[in-house]
């Protein structure tokens, strides 16, 4: 069985995190992933502390295993949810869309393991200096909010993972975790380990977990996706996202390169993820998902997804020696 130091650090069986997906990663899904041996994550998204408290209580009613909360630092409720997780002493906080340094002393004092999502070597160094227990290195292949660089496609030096492992950052010491893209496919978790990662973060595949309450139309979009099903929009506003192509995504991309104002463009995207995840609106919803969507073809329990991923990784690991001379 594949086990890394991050398992001991967080008290989990498998070195896998479930991504914090807005309107999707609730207490039920987080508990299912944690019960399956991974680290379930509740998304605080743009919600207030009252919503988050309900989801934390729900997760605790369904599991006695560690789970975490993802805080989007651009949220208007970031301050109050940051205080709530400290009060609740959740096991782990992951962060995105910003620098979490201002909240880290409070979280560390509460005994929380802080694991920020980073999109550059510079940010990785900054947060580890501030006390981060680990980092999640996220590139442009992932679903939802993404960085400019790919994570490890082609292992070129324009990619984030190779930059982190070539002396610019100590991935073993600081327990780097690579994101989901490439980690669904056969041996993906092993590939990440070869580049020094101590774990993987998976979002898109958990969209089709049986315990995931996302709208059925969203699951169908992922299950029907092919290798060229996704696209990136939002670069003009400085927060690019990867989504499955549909009428909304195409219309937004067209507007992005028009004379429309930034304010109008921002308004155009408002509520689109909710319409996809909760209402299942296939025309005006924004179906965030990673490039790996084209390799996902079945709905499974979260625990089965985790077990299958690591069984395949172990098979690849056992056969890898035949290429060494």
C-alpha positions as CSV (number, residue, x, y, z in Angstrom):
1,X,0.0,0.0,0.0
2,X,1.3,3.5,-0.9
3,X,1.8,5.5,2.2
4,X,3.7,8.8,2.6
5,X,4.6,11.1,5.6
6,X,1.5,13.2,4.9
7,X,-0.6,10.3,5.9
8,X,1.0,10.3,9.4
9,X,0.8,14.1,9.5
10,X,-2.9,14.2,8.9
11,X,-4.0,10.8,10.3
12,X,-5.3,9.5,6.9
13,X,-4.9,6.1,5.3
14,X,-4.3,7.2,1.7
15,X,-2.4,10.3,0.6
16,X,-5.3,11.8,-1.2
17,X,-7.3,15.0,-0.7
18,X,-10.7,15.8,-2.1
19,X,-10.8,19.2,-3.7
20,X,-12.9,22.0,-2.2
21,X,-15.5,22.6,-4.9
22,X,-18.0,25.4,-4.4
23,X,-21.7,24.3,-4.2
24,X,-20.4,20.7,-4.4
25,X,-18.0,19.9,-1.5
26,X,-20.4,19.7,1.4
27,X,-20.3,17.8,4.7
28,X,-21.7,14.6,3.2
29,X,-19.1,14.3,0.4
30,X,-16.2,15.3,2.8
31,X,-17.3,12.6,5.3
32,X,-17.5,10.0,2.6
33,X,-14.0,10.7,1.4
34,X,-12.6,10.7,4.9
35,X,-14.4,7.4,5.7
36,X,-12.8,6.0,2.5
37,X,-9.3,6.8,3.9
38,X,-8.6,10.2,2.3
39,X,-9.0,13.7,3.5
40,X,-12.5,15.1,2.8
41,X,-12.7,18.8,2.3
42,X,-15.8,21.1,2.9
43,X,-15.9,24.2,0.6
44,X,-16.6,27.4,2.5
45,X,-17.0,29.1,-1.0
46,X,-18.7,32.5,-0.8
47,X,-21.0,31.4,2.1
48,X,-21.1,32.8,5.6
49,X,-20.1,31.2,8.9
50,X,-23.6,29.9,9.6
51,X,-23.6,27.8,6.4
52,X,-20.1,26.4,7.1
53,X,-21.0,25.5,10.7
54,X,-23.9,23.4,9.5
55,X,-21.6,21.6,7.1
56,X,-19.0,21.0,9.7
57,X,-21.6,19.6,12.1
58,X,-22.9,17.4,9.3
59,X,-19.5,16.0,8.5
60,X,-18.9,15.3,12.2
61,X,-22.2,13.4,12.4
62,X,-21.1,11.1,9.6
63,X,-17.4,10.5,10.3
64,X,-15.0,10.4,13.2
65,X,-12.0,10.7,10.8
66,X,-10.1,14.0,10.1
67,X,-11.5,16.3,7.5
68,X,-10.8,19.8,6.3
69,X,-12.3,23.1,5.2
70,X,-11.3,25.0,2.0
71,X,-11.5,28.8,2.4
72,X,-11.5,31.0,-0.7
73,X,-9.7,34.1,0.5
74,X,-11.5,36.4,-2.0
75,X,-14.9,35.6,-0.3
76,X,-16.6,38.5,1.4
77,X,-17.0,36.2,4.4
78,X,-13.4,35.1,4.5
79,X,-12.8,36.8,7.9
80,X,-15.7,35.2,9.7
81,X,-15.2,31.7,8.3
82,X,-11.5,32.0,9.2
83,X,-12.5,32.6,12.8
84,X,-15.1,29.8,12.7
85,X,-12.6,27.1,11.7
86,X,-10.3,28.2,14.5
87,X,-13.1,28.0,17.0
88,X,-14.2,24.6,15.7
89,X,-10.6,23.4,15.5
90,X,-11.0,21.6,12.3
91,X,-8.1,19.3,11.4
92,X,-7.0,21.0,8.2
93,X,-7.6,24.2,6.4
94,X,-6.8,24.5,2.7
95,X,-6.9,27.9,1.0
96,X,-7.2,29.3,-2.5
97,X,-7.4,32.6,-4.3
98,X,-5.0,34.6,-2.3
99,X,-2.3,34.7,0.5
100,X,-3.5,33.2,3.8
101,X,-0.7,34.6,5.9
102,X,-2.8,37.0,7.9
103,X,-5.0,34.2,9.2
104,X,-2.3,31.6,9.8
105,X,-1.2,32.6,13.3
106,X,-4.8,32.2,14.5
107,X,-5.1,28.8,12.8
108,X,-1.8,27.5,14.0
109,X,-2.6,28.5,17.5
110,X,-5.8,26.4,17.2
111,X,-3.7,23.4,16.2
112,X,-4.9,23.4,12.6
113,X,-2.7,22.1,9.8
114,X,-2.7,24.8,7.1
115,X,-2.2,23.6,3.5
116,X,-2.5,26.5,0.9
117,X,-3.0,26.0,-2.8
118,X,-0.2,27.7,-4.6
119,X,0.4,28.5,-8.3
120,X,4.0,29.6,-8.1
121,X,7.3,28.7,-6.4
122,X,7.3,32.2,-4.8
123,X,4.0,31.6,-3.1
124,X,5.1,28.1,-2.0
125,X,8.1,29.6,-0.2
126,X,6.1,32.4,1.3
127,X,3.4,30.2,2.9
128,X,5.8,27.6,4.2
129,X,7.8,30.3,5.9
130,X,4.6,31.4,7.5
131,X,4.0,27.9,8.9
132,X,2.1,25.9,6.3
133,X,2.2,22.2,7.0
134,X,2.2,21.3,3.3
135,X,1.3,22.9,0.0
136,X,-1.0,22.0,-2.9
137,X,0.7,22.9,-6.3
138,X,-2.1,23.6,-8.8
139,X,-1.6,24.1,-12.5
140,X,-3.8,24.9,-15.4
141,X,-5.0,21.4,-16.2
142,X,-7.2,21.3,-13.1
143,X,-10.9,22.2,-13.0
144,X,-12.2,25.4,-11.4
145,X,-9.8,28.2,-10.5
146,X,-6.4,27.4,-12.1
147,X,-2.9,28.8,-12.3
148,X,-1.1,29.9,-15.5
149,X,1.5,27.1,-15.6
150,X,0.6,23.5,-16.1
151,X,1.5,21.2,-13.2
152,X,3.6,18.5,-14.8
153,X,2.5,17.9,-18.4
154,X,5.6,16.9,-20.3
155,X,7.6,17.6,-17.2
156,X,9.0,20.7,-18.9
157,X,10.5,23.5,-16.9
158,X,7.6,25.7,-17.8
159,X,5.5,23.5,-15.5
160,X,5.0,24.0,-11.8
161,X,5.9,20.6,-10.4
162,X,9.4,20.4,-12.1
163,X,10.1,23.9,-10.9
164,X,9.3,22.9,-7.4
165,X,11.5,19.8,-7.5
166,X,14.6,21.2,-9.2
167,X,16.1,22.9,-6.1
168,X,13.8,25.8,-6.0
169,X,11.6,24.3,-3.3
170,X,12.1,21.3,-0.9
171,X,9.0,19.2,-1.8
172,X,9.9,16.4,0.6
173,X,10.4,18.6,3.6
174,X,7.3,20.7,2.9
175,X,5.1,17.8,1.8
176,X,3.9,19.0,-1.6
177,X,0.7,17.7,-3.0
178,X,0.0,17.8,-6.7
179,X,-3.6,18.4,-8.0
180,X,-6.1,16.2,-9.6
181,X,-5.3,16.3,-13.3
182,X,-3.5,13.2,-14.4
183,X,-4.2,11.5,-11.2
184,X,-7.3,9.7,-12.3
185,X,-5.6,7.8,-15.0
186,X,-3.8,4.5,-14.4
187,X,-0.8,5.2,-12.2
188,X,-1.4,8.9,-11.9
189,X,-0.8,8.9,-8.2
190,X,2.4,7.1,-8.8
191,X,3.5,9.6,-11.4
192,X,3.0,12.4,-8.9
193,X,5.1,10.5,-6.4
194,X,7.9,10.2,-8.9
195,X,8.1,14.0,-9.0
196,X,8.4,14.1,-5.3
197,X,4.8,14.7,-4.3
198,X,3.6,13.2,-1.0
199,X,0.0,13.1,-2.1
200,X,-2.6,14.0,-4.7
201,X,-5.6,16.3,-4.7
202,X,-8.6,15.1,-6.6
203,X,-11.7,17.2,-7.5
204,X,-13.2,16.3,-10.9
205,X,-13.4,12.5,-10.2
206,X,-15.3,13.0,-7.0
207,X,-17.9,14.9,-8.9
208,X,-19.2,11.5,-9.9
209,X,-18.9,9.9,-6.4
210,X,-22.3,8.4,-5.4
211,X,-22.2,10.6,-2.3
212,X,-21.7,13.8,-4.3
213,X,-24.9,15.8,-4.3
214,X,-24.2,17.9,-7.4
215,X,-27.0,18.0,-9.9
216,X,-27.3,14.9,-12.1
217,X,-26.8,17.0,-15.3
218,X,-23.4,18.0,-14.0
219,X,-22.4,14.3,-13.5
220,X,-23.6,13.6,-17.0
221,X,-21.5,16.3,-18.4
222,X,-18.4,14.8,-16.8
223,X,-19.2,11.3,-17.8
224,X,-19.9,12.3,-21.4
225,X,-16.7,14.5,-21.7
226,X,-14.0,13.6,-24.2
227,X,-10.4,14.6,-24.3
228,X,-11.1,18.1,-25.7
229,X,-14.2,18.8,-23.7
230,X,-12.8,21.6,-21.5
231,X,-11.7,25.2,-22.0
232,X,-10.3,28.1,-19.9
233,X,-11.9,31.5,-19.5
234,X,-11.5,34.4,-17.1
235,X,-7.9,35.3,-17.8
236,X,-8.9,38.9,-18.6
237,X,-10.2,39.4,-15.0
238,X,-7.1,37.7,-13.5
239,X,-8.9,34.6,-12.2
240,X,-9.0,31.9,-15.0
241,X,-11.2,28.9,-14.6
242,X,-11.4,25.6,-16.5
243,X,-14.8,24.3,-17.4
244,X,-16.6,21.9,-19.7
245,X,-17.5,23.6,-23.0
246,X,-21.2,24.6,-23.3
247,X,-23.1,27.6,-24.6
248,X,-22.3,29.6,-21.5
249,X,-18.6,29.0,-21.7
250,X,-18.5,29.9,-25.4
251,X,-20.6,33.0,-24.9
252,X,-18.4,34.1,-22.0
253,X,-15.2,33.5,-24.0
254,X,-16.6,35.6,-26.8
255,X,-17.5,38.4,-24.4
256,X,-14.1,38.3,-22.8
257,X,-12.5,39.4,-26.1
258,X,-15.1,42.0,-26.9
259,X,-15.4,45.7,-25.8
260,X,-17.6,44.8,-22.9
261,X,-16.4,46.4,-19.6
262,X,-14.9,44.4,-16.8
263,X,-17.9,45.1,-14.6
264,X,-20.3,43.7,-17.2
265,X,-18.0,40.7,-17.8
266,X,-18.0,40.0,-14.0
267,X,-21.8,40.2,-13.9
268,X,-22.1,37.8,-16.8
269,X,-20.4,35.1,-14.8
270,X,-22.2,35.7,-11.5
271,X,-24.2,32.7,-10.4
272,X,-23.2,30.5,-13.3
273,X,-21.6,27.8,-11.1
274,X,-24.8,27.7,-8.9
275,X,-26.9,27.3,-12.0
276,X,-24.8,24.3,-13.0
277,X,-24.2,22.6,-9.7
278,X,-27.5,23.1,-8.0
279,X,-30.0,23.8,-10.9
280,X,-28.4,21.7,-13.6
281,X,-28.9,24.4,-16.2
282,X,-27.0,23.1,-19.2
283,X,-27.2,26.3,-21.2
284,X,-26.4,29.1,-18.7
285,X,-24.5,27.1,-16.1
286,X,-20.7,26.9,-15.7
287,X,-19.7,23.3,-15.3
288,X,-16.2,23.5,-13.8
289,X,-14.1,20.4,-14.4
290,X,-10.5,19.4,-15.2
291,X,-9.0,18.0,-18.4
292,X,-9.2,14.6,-16.9
293,X,-13.0,14.6,-17.4
294,X,-12.5,12.7,-20.6
295,X,-11.2,9.7,-18.8
296,X,-14.0,9.4,-16.2
297,X,-16.7,7.0,-17.3
298,X,-18.5,5.7,-14.2
299,X,-20.2,6.7,-11.0
300,X,-18.8,5.0,-7.8
301,X,-18.7,5.3,-4.1
302,X,-16.0,7.7,-2.9
303,X,-14.2,4.9,-1.0
304,X,-14.1,2.8,-4.2
305,X,-12.7,5.7,-6.2
306,X,-9.8,6.0,-3.7
307,X,-9.1,2.3,-3.6
308,X,-9.1,1.9,-7.3
309,X,-6.7,4.8,-7.8
310,X,-4.2,3.5,-5.5
311,X,-4.5,-0.1,-6.6
312,X,-3.7,1.0,-10.1
313,X,-0.8,3.1,-8.8
314,X,0.6,0.1,-7.0
315,X,0.4,-2.1,-10.1
316,X,2.4,0.5,-12.1
317,X,4.9,0.8,-9.3
318,X,5.4,-3.0,-9.2
319,X,6.0,-3.1,-13.0
320,X,8.2,-0.1,-13.2
321,X,11.4,-1.9,-12.5
322,X,11.4,-3.7,-15.8
323,X,12.5,-0.4,-17.5
324,X,15.5,0.1,-15.3
325,X,18.8,-1.4,-16.5
